[in-house]
Amino acid sequence: MEKLFVGTLLISVLTGVVIQTDMTGKVFIVPQESARDHVSLIPLVQKPLQNFTLCLKAFRDLTRPYSLFSCSTPSKDNKLLLFVNKMGEYLLTTGNSGVTFKVPETPYVPVHVCVTWESASGIAEFWVNGKPLGRKGLRKGYSLGAHAKIISGQEQDSFGGGFDVKQSFVGEIWDHVLPLKEMCKWCYSGNILNWQALSHEESGYVVTKPKLWS
């Protein structure tokens, strides 16, 4: 099973430069609403995926829709998308088909999200703050194609672009390990994105800081 882990987001003022950084204990801060500011995450390998696990932690005070994680290929703009429609409602999209999960959230505090999906059964599983919130069927037998563009901070409506300011993320995102043997024991060192040696490219106004929350 291929594991895709998302958590720490680093941000700096440099633009157009791919760098590799140990992001342990650091966060990406996207300080303002924009149609440009984002971080491109460079995967360690480029190959089709039949399974994935995606984990991240975020702080935000947005009441409008926003994107947490966007993965596109030249043929599909929503190859993999984790999107918040509104407070308490998350959308997981694979291959331009999606399912929603209702989440009992407390505003103005960080939230830890983990989602898994497997092609063989089509089952998507959603966890929030260490608690499972159910399973739903999504694109059974589907494969996530290679040559993906992975972006945090914006939702891609085209390959690597098509950003909408009203879907942009404003806040902080970082890695976090919960004491869940099945869900998060690889969260710091996935085999697609490794947060201890994260290759990425910053665009626009993004800042790297030590995290405030554990």
Steps between C-alpha positions, in 0.01 A plus 500: 500500500639839403483755780452870432546715808442867533565707807767762535481804285801724472478843348757764407531807285707328232320433174572254224777313684469132590657432839513202736446562872443306821157636598473324834349740754431770241189630325403665177318827566288645220429841656252650257233421244636489146473325165875438488659408834567126527761228544569235236599169660739287295431123534789262555369270228267543204287190447130402503345438842232246587493599869590803706501639852497877542549666842536866596424745777374853441395814679259735322210732578341501155123475459508473119609196290874429473746238380734311732670276244479495121655242267447522123633338185490635143180299439320557835490822703360325808702180500511520880345787692431561868265797517285664767157600366408669827581459868430138591474369142803353318511390138739224388535476122675230300496513121246786496248298707449587865341407830428727797552437870326689780739598779413634848751785514586760758583836337833677548696194612733278292351191335683178413367320191592159357338342196570165335380352173555165331422419140418131549194569716445867418470570873598844629545537875503831688654577841492830690700564818568130539139384465355310202205668332385227266572345161355568155542360151705697247627399153542125550769364267638846420871585483654838582722583202865595508657840416295680763516862608445526879408838646416620849324833546298505178256281306605417145238549229767422243835323516709711740270803479147633461496629859199676650559747784170392659628141529844589636622381838593757764658369820761246609563138397751256646582136569379325813524146633213356700534180706315302233704203388295443186444863398806707577812300577650611164378862511848654520655283229264396223639343185337759270552815709759487778463787746847442643647571155225692324568620146278796418468826309343814647297755307385834639469601865570195716688479830672220694476513879527260797161353581299644791289189568619148567 
